[in-house]
Amino acid sequence: MAFKNHSSRTVISSSSSTSLRFTTFITLALIFCSSYYIFFSQSFDYSPVTSSPANPSYARDLRDLAFPWNKLSFGPISKKLKLAVFCKSWPVGSIPGGMERHAHALYTSLASRGHEIHVFTVSSDRSNREEYYNKGDLHIYFSPNQHGSLNCSQAFEIFQRINGVDHYFDYVHTESVSLPHWRAKMVPNGDVAVTWHGIWYEIMHSKLFQELYYSNDHLSSDLQQTMPRLVDEIRFFPSYKHHICISNSAHEVLVNIYQLPKRNVHVIVNGVDHTKFVYSPESGVRFRAKHGVPHSNGADIVMGVSGRLVRDKGHPLLYEAFALIVKTYPQVYLLVAGSGPWAKRYAELGANVRVLGALEPEELSGFYNALDVFVNPTLRPQGLDLTIIEAMQCGKPVVTPNYPSIVGTVVVDERFGYTFSPNVRSLVETLDSVVRDGSRVLEMKGKACKEYALSMFKATQMASAYERFFMCMKNERYCWYPLSTDN
């Protein structure tokens, strides 16, 4: 009897294992097939928009754009909007993350243009306080739950209560799923636009890269669960009327894989304050001196990395690669800005690494200017990391993974830096190329980065693009480009 029971369990286990392997095989096959379909058969235009007799300026409906709205030059708008915004958190007290910096830059800029902006969110310091405050036309409503996250039900109740006071909201905007899809259906006329800072199709690739890097004997449960999550996401995306992507590759996924109407999917890339992130060699010299990094003849190359020092941001990858590079080039330095568990590991690499901790926002420009090259080793190919754009604004070339979201939108040319596959061997080879190219080549690439970033990734351009988008949603007359007021 005991033997029969054991045999039964073995059969069941074997069957489950076979089923799991089949499911995983199908998942991986779908990933690679859909990736090939998108990135080798797409017709998205990545080229700069220029005006010349051979290449006339764009003149048609903005909803048919085949490139980011940021590439166009929009003029001033006299009409004013009343917008409701749902976002994950708002910068308060603690050093803000990328999402908080993005939200603050966009909505303060729109409010400064006279638009009435109502933001339903929570404070980034995760305090549970309920609060309302306003600064001119910017109105902030903190609606936290007991865990400090956004209480969607309470925030939506406030939205409904103030909708119609003076006049109704012209449109509703949500940062990712801050306003859940079942709530979006409750908005009058369904007038909701969502900006996606990461989608499950990209997250699926992220988990795949992490699985390959860590070489687990058994597939993680995260990777096994991605396909059901992806299918669920594809099914609820139509609950939102319009979709704004922050990379060209995400646009292609939403149109070709999620099968959303092309006219309902748009690209507006993130921007940063170009008055705060500026090219300043003098501030770089001061930053190096403050942290004991030799300048010019004392150090061959100074590399830098910033952000949360956690595993999925690729820090194990950079840790291994730099440990190998410094053996070959002992005068190469690495500046590490940020906090997290990998800070201690970086410190183990010795005197060639400076672990700086989390920097205040006003220190970041000096940090970037102290570098010869900025490295972003992330294993997460979703969204666009603001640190890459900040470094480019400061005139620094970048080293990034060759993810479609990056090479299709930011590092679109080898003049801007270097790309690598997300593994140690490829990153070591790339860092070796960086050192061999030397400071003169890096400086030339940095100048190209600065020019491109100023043409594409300014916060003012991003705000102008969103302003015109919402005006287009309110009145189709504003969907045409150019208007007489456009530059």
LOLUM-662582 format. One record per residue (C-alpha): residue number from 1; x, y, z. Coordinates in steps of 0.001 Angstrom, whole numbers, padded with zeros to 6 digits. Layout:
! LOLUM-662582
     k         u         v         w
   NUM         X         Y         Z
...
//
This chain:
! LOLUM-662582
     k         u         v         w
     1    000000    000000    000000
     2    002803    002354    000915
     3    004453    001633   -002402
     4    001229    002385   -004276
     5    000833    005729   -002503
     6    004437    006702   -003273
     7    003944    005733   -006896
     8    000810    007851   -007088
     9    002615    010883   -005693
    10    005456    010359   -008128
    11    003064    010275   -011069
    12    001299    013389   -009883
    13    004584    015194   -009269
    14    005900    014177   -012650
    15    002702    015326   -014336
    16    002812    018690   -012516
    17    006473    019126   -013418
    18    005768    018340   -017064
    19    002848    020771   -017067
    20    004991    023471   -015465
    21    007785    022983   -017984
    22    005266    023126   -020851
    23    003694    026318   -019460
    24    007108    027884   -019020
    25    008126    026870   -022541
    26    004994    028443   -023985
    27    005605    031615   -021940
    28    009190    031981   -023126
    29    008207    031202   -026720
    30    005559    033906   -026636
    31    008026    036396   -025180
    32    010614    035867   -027882
    33    008147    035578   -030774
    34    006268    038722   -029800
    35    009559    040558   -029236
    36    010721    039614   -032705
    37    007408    040695   -034205
    38    007495    044076   -032536
    39    011106    045083   -032774
    40    011965    043706   -036179
    41    008793    044590   -038065
    42    007824    047930   -036563
    43    007380    051128   -038496
    44    007854    053606   -035676
    45    009820    056701   -036604
    46    012797    057314   -034305
    47    014453    059964   -036453
    48    014630    063590   -035319
    49    011995    065990   -036613
    50    013620    068721   -038633
    51    012261    071314   -041006
    52    013939    071688   -044380
    53    012954    071655   -048080
    54    013846    067950   -048173
    55    012068    067172   -044884
    56    009103    069512   -044352
    57    007755    070001   -040847
    58    004936    067827   -039531
    59    001464    069065   -040533
    60   -001465    066801   -039666
    61   -003564    065436   -036791
    62   -001534    064893   -033622
    63   -003370    061647   -032958
    64   -001579    060179   -035978
    65    001914    060996   -034711
    66    004550    058321   -035360
    67    007017    059817   -032863
    68    006921    061422   -029382
    69    004884    064597   -028972
    70    007959    066172   -027337
    71    009611    066508   -030755
    72    007148    069196   -031808
    73    007272    072824   -030765
    74    003931    073894   -029280
    75    003002    077517   -028776
    76    001208    079156   -025836
    77   -002435    078285   -025099
    78   -004804    080906   -023729
    79   -007593    078463   -022819
    80   -007389    076971   -019337
    81   -008016    073407   -018221
    82   -009380    071841   -015053
    83   -007670    068468   -014603
    84   -008039    065698   -012044
    85   -004888    063661   -011467
    86   -004415    060386   -009586
    87   -000807    059521   -008770
    88    000999    057105   -006502
    89    002789    059624   -004263
    90    003858    063241   -003990
    91    007342    064364   -002850
    92    007309    065392    000818
    93    010242    065464    003214
    94    012293    062476    002123
    95    014495    062429   -000944
    96    012068    061911   -003859
    97    012227    058959   -006224
    98    011879    059132   -009985
    99    008075    058895   -010019
   100    007721    061682   -007447
   101    010143    063920   -009357
   102    008213    063281   -012575
   103    004832    064092   -011004
   104    006109    067240   -009294
   105    007790    068544   -012455
   106    004747    067941   -014674
   107    001899    069200   -012508
   108    003662    072213   -011025
   109    004537    073249   -014567
   110    000936    072876   -015779
   111   -000340    074817   -012760
   112    002194    077584   -013403
   113    000583    078010   -016830
   114   -002749    078803   -015204
   115   -004394    075377   -015442
   116   -006370    074211   -012407
   117   -004752    070949   -011316
   118   -006232    068704   -008593
   119   -003889    065876   -007519
   120   -005199    062912   -005483
   121   -002232    061172   -003918
   122   -000283    060421   -000703
   123    002905    061894    000700
   124    006134    060125   -000244
   125    007202    059921    003412
   126    004370    057380    003918
   127    002848    059291    006818
   128   -000831    058460    007260
   129   -001973    062047    007469
   130   -004977    063220    005502
   131   -004356    066680    004259
   132   -005321    069245    001661
   133   -003224    072179    000586
   134   -002994    074364   -002449
   135   -000347    076509   -004039
   136   -002027    078769   -006526
   137   -003723    076577   -009143
   138   -002149    073368   -007786
   139   -004422    071524   -005328
   140   -003063    068469   -003458
   141   -005286    065964   -001630
   142   -003564    063332    000535
   143   -005774    060253    000891
   144   -003739    057450    002499
   145   -004936    054078    003714
   146   -003616    052523    006926
   147   -000471    051357    005108
   148    000337    054798    003721
   149   -000660    053908    000150
   150   -003341    055703   -001865
   151   -006881    055017   -000634
   152   -008526    054860   -004051
   153   -012089    054789   -002701
   154   -011583    057862   -000536
   155   -009712    059737   -003264
   156   -012470    058987   -005775
   157   -015128    060183   -003326
   158   -013291    063510   -003007
   159   -012993    063688   -006784
   160   -016740    063156   -007189
   161   -017528    065710   -004487
   162   -015536    068536   -006093
   163   -016352    067633   -009701
   164   -018811    070266   -010843
   165   -017811    072875   -008251
   166   -017396    076031   -010351
   167   -017196    073766   -013398
   168   -016598    070111   -014253
   169   -013208    068555   -014811
   170   -012165    068698   -018447
   171   -010272    065433   -018198
   172   -008939    062854   -015747
   173   -005352    061644   -015805
   174   -003874    058728   -013862
   175   -000229    057755   -013440
   176   -000317    054015   -014180
   177   -003076    052273   -012179
   178   -003336    054898   -009418
   179   -006941    055107   -010593
   180   -007922    051424   -010996
   181   -009655    050385   -014187
   182   -012950    049639   -012445
   183   -012969    053209   -011108
   184   -012013    054628   -014498
   185   -015261    053212   -015878
   186   -017138    055411   -013391
   187   -015704    058671   -014738
   188   -018316    060617   -016762
   189   -017975    059900   -020488
   190   -014972    057717   -019721
   191   -012702    060731   -020164
   192   -009605    059140   -018636
   193   -006040    059098   -019950
   194   -003377    056934   -018343
   195    000393    057289   -018504
   196    002118    053931   -018290
   197    005469    053945   -016486
   198    005770    050188   -016887
   199    003557    047444   -018300
   200    003419    043730   -017572
   201    004803    042854   -020988
   202    007993    044713   -020020
   203    007919    043310   -016476
   204    007773    039819   -017988
   205    011035    040538   -019807
   206    012505    041926   -016596
   207    011767    038730   -014703
   208    013190    036692   -017561
   209    016468    038643   -017510
   210    016721    038234   -013752
   211    016034    034509   -014057
   212    018805    034130   -016637
   213    021271    036221   -014632
   214    020785    034405   -011341
   215    020716    030967   -013064
   216    018314    029400   -010599
   217    017999    025616   -010677
   218    014222    025980   -010599
   219    012157    028678   -012249
   220    010963    031288   -009795
   221    007275    031571   -009062
   222    007425    035200   -010271
   223    008301    034130   -013809
   224    005685    031379   -013780
   225    002953    033866   -012836
   226    003739    036536   -015417
   227    001601    035213   -018265
   228   -001710    035226   -016302
   229   -000904    038736   -015082
   230   -000154    039862   -018622
   231   -003407    038421   -019996
   232   -005357    040103   -017201
   233   -003691    043434   -017966
   234   -004416    043214   -021699
   235   -008078    042604   -020879
   236   -008534    045633   -018619
   237   -006472    048181   -020596
   238   -009445    049163   -022823
   239   -011120    050502   -019651
   240   -008979    053602   -020168
   241   -009836    055758   -023167
   242   -006346    057059   -024023
   243   -002903    055665   -023261
   244    000323    057659   -022984
   245    003582    055717   -023231
   246    006956    057035   -022110
   247    008913    055065   -024703
   248    008492    054209   -028360
   249    008756    050483   -027666
   250    005848    050552   -025185
   251    003745    052229   -027885
   252    004446    049338   -030242
   253    003514    046796   -027570
   254    000179    048457   -026788
   255   -000744    048648   -030462
   256    000572    045287   -031691
   257    000259    043018   -028646
   258   -002440    044659   -026498
   259   -004304    045524   -029735
   260   -005438    048977   -028663
   261   -006609    051432   -031345
   262   -003557    053203   -032738
   263   -005196    056622   -032418
   264   -005674    056045   -028696
   265   -001996    055356   -027978
   266    000495    058233   -027749
   267    004116    058803   -026747
   268    005198    061618   -024436
   269    008633    060964   -022984
   270    009628    062116   -019517
   271    011561    065310   -019006
   272    013761    066839   -016307
   273    014416    070413   -015227
   274    017202    071584   -017532
   275    017880    074555   -015242
   276    018866    072192   -012397
   277    020714    069543   -014399
   278    023321    071556   -016265
   279    026771    071032   -017707
   280    029189    072483   -015132
   281    032775    071164   -015032
   282    033481    073420   -012044
   283    030818    071759   -009890
   284    032232    068386   -010925
   285    035712    069382   -009756
   286    034309    070495   -006391
   287    032344    067256   -006014
   288    035421    065133   -006728
   289    037505    067092   -004252
   290    034821    066761   -001569
   291    034785    062980   -001905
   292    038503    062431   -002388
   293    038503    061424   -006042
   294    041679    062417   -007960
   295    041019    064722   -010897
   296    042279    064428   -014469
   297    045820    062988   -014331
   298    045120    061110   -011093
   299    042208    059023   -012357
   300    041803    057488   -015791
   301    038008    057320   -015765
   302    035398    058113   -013126
   303    032195    056121   -013532
   304    029013    056674   -011562
   305    025747    054971   -010707
   306    022758    056290   -008759
   307    019331    055245   -007529
   308    018050    052531   -005224
   309    020824    050033   -004542
   310    018710    046898   -004865
   311    019011    043673   -006792
   312    016551    044283   -009623
   313    018273    047587   -010442
   314    021221    045496   -011613
   315    023701    046248   -008838
   316    024916    042627   -008513
   317    025751    042875   -012230
   318    027744    046110   -011883
   319    029401    044882   -008683
   320    030811    041828   -010469
   321    031781    043726   -013617
   322    033559    046576   -011820
   323    035439    044135   -009581
   324    036931    042642   -012755
   325    037543    045957   -014534
   326    039438    047514   -011624
   327    041917    044621   -011668
   328    042861    045558   -015238
   329    042575    049339   -014785
   330    043507    050201   -011174
   331    042997    053932   -011679
   332    039312    053679   -012571
   333    036866    054931   -009929
   334    033186    054276   -009270
   335    030947    056763   -007434
   336    027815    055154   -005984
   337    024953    057508   -005057
   338    021915    056014   -003368
   339    020822    053823   -000497
   340    020001    050153   -000217
   341    021449    046771    000693
   342    024107    046840   -002023
   343    025853    049887   -000516
   344    027847    047630    001839
   345    028785    045274   -000978
   346    030148    048131   -003092
   347    032226    049303   -000125
   348    033918    045892   -000139
   349    035550    046745   -003473
   350    038022    049036   -001745
   351    039456    052482   -002365
   352    038374    052690   -005997
   353    034731    052900   -004951
   354    033119    055837   -003128
   355    029741    055000   -001588
   356    028091    058402   -001160
   357    024695    057476    000280
   358    021480    059148   -000846
   359    022103    062612   -002259
   360    019861    065627   -001866
   361    018267    066788   -005135
   362    020513    069860   -005261
   363    023620    067623   -005085
   364    022748    065470   -008089
   365    023964    067870   -010763
   366    027389    068080   -009100
   367    027480    064289   -008897
   368    026804    063860   -012624
   369    029356    066538   -013521
   370    032002    064714   -011499
   371    031717    061690   -013804
   372    033268    060779   -017116
   373    030459    058312   -017806
   374    027202    057304   -016124
   375    026307    053626   -015782
   376    022761    052281   -015478
   377    022932    048486   -014991
   378    019212    047879   -014441
   379    017623    044475   -014988
   380    014216    046135   -015365
   381    013453    046982   -019008
   382    010267    048874   -018189
   383    009718    052601   -018369
   384    012517    055142   -018626
   385    014906    055817   -015757
   386    015192    059559   -015151
   387    018810    059169   -014054
   388    019838    058453   -017662
   389    018169    061651   -018839
   390    019615    063688   -015945
   391    023141    062511   -016746
   392    022704    063353   -020436
   393    021412    066830   -019550
   394    024673    067316   -017623
   395    026663    066391   -020712
   396    027638    062851   -019735
   397    027602    059772   -021980
   398    025800    056738   -020625
   399    026271    052978   -020371
   400    022910    051198   -020435
   401    021390    047795   -021208
   402    020239    047378   -024798
   403    016546    047245   -023897
   404    014093    048485   -026564
   405    012700    051146   -024213
   406    016194    052671   -023937
   407    017750    052214   -027377
   408    014492    053098   -029114
   409    013947    056358   -027245
   410    017016    057625   -025368
   411    020316    056068   -026458
   412    019237    056030   -030096
   413    022746    056572   -031435
   414    026206    055281   -030487
   415    027279    058918   -030213
   416    025398    059023   -026899
   417    027201    056191   -025178
   418    027387    052413   -024959
   419    024901    049557   -024630
   420    025331    046012   -023370
   421    023374    042799   -022927
   422    022324    042235   -019297
   423    025109    039838   -018301
   424    028520    040236   -016667
   425    030598    039332   -019715
   426    028898    041913   -021938
   427    029097    044653   -019297
   428    032812    043979   -018675
   429    033497    044213   -022412
   430    031550    047475   -022597
   431    033305    049036   -019592
   432    036608    047972   -021117
   433    035653    049861   -024298
   434    034792    052909   -022197
   435    038212    052960   -020546
   436    040063    052340   -023816
   437    038150    055134   -025561
   438    039377    057528   -022891
   439    038222    060883   -021583
   440    038491    062739   -024908
   441    036046    060420   -026697
   442    033755    060414   -023653
   443    033711    064207   -023650
   444    032670    064254   -027319
   445    029893    061766   -026623
   446    028818    063852   -023637
   447    028410    066962   -025790
   448    026200    064982   -028203
   449    024159    063721   -025225
   450    023622    067244   -023953
   451    022418    068516   -027332
   452    020018    065616   -027791
   453    018687    065779   -024220
   454    017996    069501   -024514
   455    016082    068864   -027738
   456    013934    066051   -026299
   457    013910    065705   -022520
   458    013261    069120   -020975
   459    010475    069253   -018383
   460    009033    072289   -020169
   461    008718    070281   -023409
   462    007033    067451   -021540
   463    004570    069869   -019933
   464    003812    071521   -023304
   465    003137    068116   -024843
   466    000757    067110   -022034
   467   -000935    070517   -022169
   468   -001592    070158   -025889
   469   -002705    066536   -025429
   470   -005376    067475   -022873
   471   -006509    070430   -025003
   472   -006822    067992   -027917
   473   -008959    065707   -025753
   474   -011210    068639   -024817
   475   -011454    070276   -028243
   476   -010453    068549   -031493
   477   -009364    071871   -032953
   478   -006216    071544   -030851
   479   -005475    068132   -032367
   480   -004210    069800   -035519
   481   -000540    070758   -035861
   482    000645    073356   -036449
   483   -001760    075981   -035182
   484   -001092    079636   -035889
   485    000246    079989   -032328
   486    002751    077111   -032636
   487    006441    077893   -032980
//
